[in-house]
């Protein structure tokens, strides 16, 4: 009620002493991205935010839901719990004292990289603040991994694939025991591909800048079971997207989050993140984090492109390609071929795979799966990695 924004939206009938009553709680309006998008900077900082007695420690960059990203103030008390949420992910991955972490998340104004690096000290983990390929070139990242021999690598799943492809092209064998990813969906096919190329176990993590690092996969659970959510730090609701009534365990719903301890400046009450998820009660089976409930992404996406009347989903195409161990890296592009669209698959093959044998096999399997015949072009190993690096540098110059 100290927030001007919420004072206008909350009913005077809401009794703060009865917020643990489901009916009272659900009378609080859902806060969504459109509402946030409609606020100016002055409204967000002057009306939405409240003043923390202990002051502001730092700012966390939003995901850009307003076009121009907002920078969320985090108080000193917020950061106590922010660091705790991140630190727990190391526990879930089985990383601890004596491990060495190579952090390839961006170290700029987005919090994920620097907070992962800072909280490692609480677990006795040595850290190399490498940053992303934009600040530390990928070739240097591989050199550092070889020289410093980290046991844990942290970064985006797409960058894990890129580094693995670059290592393959250079004949470098990657040797870490644990991979920790965040911020991107990781399908089973993508997980298998990353673990196969790195020879390491992958633990995915889940969070959002409006709240913090909210959970992680546990090494004690079966792969793909979902994220153990820190329900002592974040109150999560899984609701029907239309009625906003709670859905049953196992049913798909939209995720609504309220931070319980890191809301001292930015009161994101009942924040609708747009994630479609399922939930399951805590099972208290194995490991200390089994006391927390499981949240699993439904991996629904509207991303697709159309070729000759056939809709190809981004996730479906990625899964299909990653399931072929013969492929090191790939690029898919739609071209106009004499008035008709054509799909070209540019692939790099792993060492020892014969182009003449694999290309027809891939073509036939793709046709059986998607009812579409692609043009398969085999590239020299390392070609796509060089293009990726060139695009990163061009973006930085721009």
WOQUI-V184493 format. One line per field, one symbol per residue. phi: phi as a letter, one per 20 degrees, with the letter a starting at -180 (. if undefined). burial: + if it has 16 or more other C-alpha atoms within 10 Angstrom, else -. A space follows every 10 residues. Layout:
# WOQUI-V184493
phi=???
burial=???
This chain:
# WOQUI-V184493
phi=.feggfffee ffffegfdfe egffffefff ddffffffee gffffedffc eegeneeacd fffnfdnefe cefcfffgfg efffffffff gfeneagnfc ddedfgdeff fgfffgfffg gfdmdfcdff meffdcggff gffffffelf ecdcrfffff fffffffffe meeeccdcdc camcfcffff ggfffffemb eddeccabff cqferbfdfe efgnfpefef fedcedddcf feelefefgn efbeecccfe cddfcdfefl fefnfdbdcb fgdlecnfef fefdccffle befbcdclnd edfgfffffg fffeffeebb cdbdcedmnd fcdddecdef gneegfeegf ffgffffffd lbeeedcedf goffffffff ffffffff
burial=--+-++---- ---------- -------+-- ++----+--- ---++-++++ ++---+---+ ++---+---+ +++++++++- ++++++++++ ++++++--++ +++++++--+ +++++++-++ --+-++++++ +++---++-- ++--+----+ +++++++-++ +++++++++- ---+++++++ ++--+++-++ +++++-++++ +++++++-++ +++++++++- +--+-+++++ +-++++++++ +-----+--- -+++++++++ ++++++++++ ++--++++++ --------++ +++++++--- ------+--- ----+--++- ++---+++++ -+-------- -+++++++++ --------+- -++--+---- -+++-+-+-- +++++---+- --------
